[in-house]
Amino acid sequence: MSISVGNITSVVALGAQSTVPLAAPAGITVGDLLVIVQAGSASSATATVTSTGGTWNPISAATDTNQIAKIWAWYKIATSGDIGTAVTIGTGIYRYWTAGFYDIIGSSTSSPTATVADSNVYSPPVAPAITTTSPGSLLIWSGGCNGAASTGWSSGTAGFSQSGMVSNYILNQSGTISGPTATGGGSTNWAAQTLAIAPPGTTFYPASLIMAGF
């Protein structure tokens, strides 16, 4: 069985909202790997994910809070409580908070690994490269800007695009994969992440961090 991506939902908060509901994708099945990516733009921002369906686990290597634009990710293995259950995204009461919810089918249940990159020089976001040792891996590229700027990535399948954040994915990857560049505009401040998700039955692999464009 190979990895596939099910449905994806997303949400954006453009006002001073302390929390934002993010709907669960339709079609979640018990045992699926669920992933949430979130970006925000504020100097003292923090981020949370809560749900009555159970605890979400932060992917620490996917966190980049070095700049005003920041990015995070979480994962959990789906239970019956996740089916049709919205999660609550903590927004830190700032503008331009965006999140996306991926339902991933047929993957390893290990934590995704990740690399991150950021910049405070005007440019389009560049997703960082990542190295995998598991053929058939899934990569998810996500980037957040300080304000609405980029509208997509130069490669991969579109996941979602919201004000301040874009996310694409690509299947059946192995080796060292360079990340794409965002399209539609740049920003004086951005953060980007690459998540790698292993195929079923695979012991998860280490990742190497390659910063691009600095």
Backbone hydrogen bonds, N-H to C=O, Kabsch-Sander energy under -0.5 kcal/mol:
donor,donor_aa,acceptor,acceptor_aa,energy
4,S,105,I,-2.3
6,G,4,S,-0.5
6,G,103,D,-3.3
7,N,26,A,-0.6
9,T,101,F,-1.8
11,V,99,A,-2.1
13,A,97,W,-3.2
14,L,12,V,-0.6
17,Q,15,G,-2.1
20,V,89,I,-2.1
22,L,87,V,-2.9
28,I,25,P,-0.8
31,G,78,A,-2.2
32,D,29,T,-2.4
33,L,104,I,-2.3
34,L,32,D,-0.6
34,L,76,K,-3.0
35,V,102,Y,-2.2
36,I,74,W,-2.0
37,V,100,G,-2.1
38,Q,72,W,-2.1
39,A,98,T,-2.8
40,G,70,K,-1.8
41,S,95,R,-0.7
42,A,68,I,-1.9
45,A,42,A,-1.3
48,T,90,G,-0.7
50,T,88,T,-2.1
54,G,51,S,-1.1
57,N,75,Y,-2.9
59,I,73,A,-2.7
60,S,58,P,-1.0
62,A,59,I,-2.1
63,T,60,S,-1.5
64,D,71,I,-2.3
67,Q,69,A,-0.6
70,K,40,G,-3.0
71,I,64,D,-1.8
72,W,38,Q,-2.7
74,W,36,I,-2.4
75,Y,57,N,-2.2
76,K,34,L,-1.8
78,A,32,D,-3.0
78,A,76,K,-0.5
82,D,79,T,-1.8
83,I,79,T,-0.6
83,I,80,S,-0.8
85,T,82,D,-1.6
86,A,84,G,-0.6
87,V,22,L,-2.5
88,T,50,T,-3.1
89,I,20,V,-3.0
89,I,87,V,-0.6
90,G,48,T,-2.6
90,G,88,T,-0.5
91,T,18,S,-1.9
91,T,89,I,-0.5
92,G,18,S,-0.7
93,I,17,Q,-0.9
94,Y,91,T,-0.6
96,Y,13,A,-0.7
97,W,13,A,-1.8
98,T,39,A,-2.6
98,T,96,Y,-0.5
99,A,11,V,-2.2
100,G,37,V,-2.5
101,F,9,T,-2.9
102,Y,35,V,-3.3
103,D,7,N,-1.4
104,I,33,L,-2.7
104,I,102,Y,-0.6
105,I,4,S,-2.8
108,S,198,A,-2.9
113,T,196,A,-1.9
115,T,194,T,-1.8
117,A,192,A,-2.3
119,S,190,W,-2.1
123,S,187,S,-1.8
127,A,180,P,-2.5
129,A,210,I,-1.2
130,I,177,I,-1.7
132,T,175,G,-2.6
137,S,134,S,-0.8
137,S,173,Q,-2.4
138,L,197,I,-2.6
139,L,170,I,-2.5
140,I,195,L,-2.2
141,W,168,N,-2.8
142,S,140,I,-0.5
142,S,193,Q,-2.3
143,G,166,V,-2.4
144,G,191,A,-3.1
145,C,164,G,-1.9
146,N,189,N,-2.0
147,G,145,C,-1.6
149,A,147,G,-0.6
151,T,183,T,-2.9
152,G,183,T,-1.1
154,S,181,T,-1.6
157,T,169,Y,-3.4
159,G,167,S,-2.3
160,F,167,S,-1.9
162,Q,165,M,-2.7
165,M,162,Q,-2.5
166,V,143,G,-2.0
167,S,160,F,-2.3
168,N,141,W,-2.4
169,Y,157,T,-2.3
170,I,139,L,-2.2
173,Q,137,S,-2.6
175,G,132,T,-1.2
177,I,130,I,-2.8
177,I,175,G,-0.6
178,S,176,T,-0.5
179,G,127,A,-0.6
182,A,125,P,-3.0
183,T,152,G,-2.4
187,S,123,S,-2.2
190,W,119,S,-2.2
191,A,144,G,-2.3
192,A,117,A,-2.9
193,Q,142,S,-2.9
194,T,115,T,-2.5
195,L,140,I,-2.7
196,A,113,T,-2.6
197,I,138,L,-2.9
202,T,199,P,-1.3
210,I,129,A,-0.8
210,I,208,S,-0.5
